[in-house]
Amino acid sequence: MSRGSRVIHVGFGNTVSADKVIAIVSPGSQRLRQLVKNAEEGMKLVDASRGKKVRSLIIMDSGHVVLSTLDPKTIAYRFHSGEGLKYYYGKKKEQSQAEKE
């Protein structure tokens, strides 16, 4: 990841480099399930779901496939809005302040 590149929060504190993302898709089709299987066999599968239900696949330019519990629309919104980590850590900070009160 180059210095100053944008990162996108994909759930459970995990991030991906926005510059490296090729596609964000739902895992519904048989072809995408095969893509996940091939990535797992090729040691290019990154499971950022912590065993929860996978709602999106993030396909990276290196051939890696990232599994996420977030909806593809949510990730796409973060990707296009530029919120990425700023959004994630801003929400965490708001929650911490609310708990203190």
Secondary structure, DSSP 8 states (H G I E B T S, - for coil): --TT--EEEEETTEEEEGGGEEEEE-S-SHHHHHHHHHHHHTT-EEE-STTS---EEEEETTS-EEEESS-HHHHHHHHHHT-HHHHHHHHHHHHHHHHH-
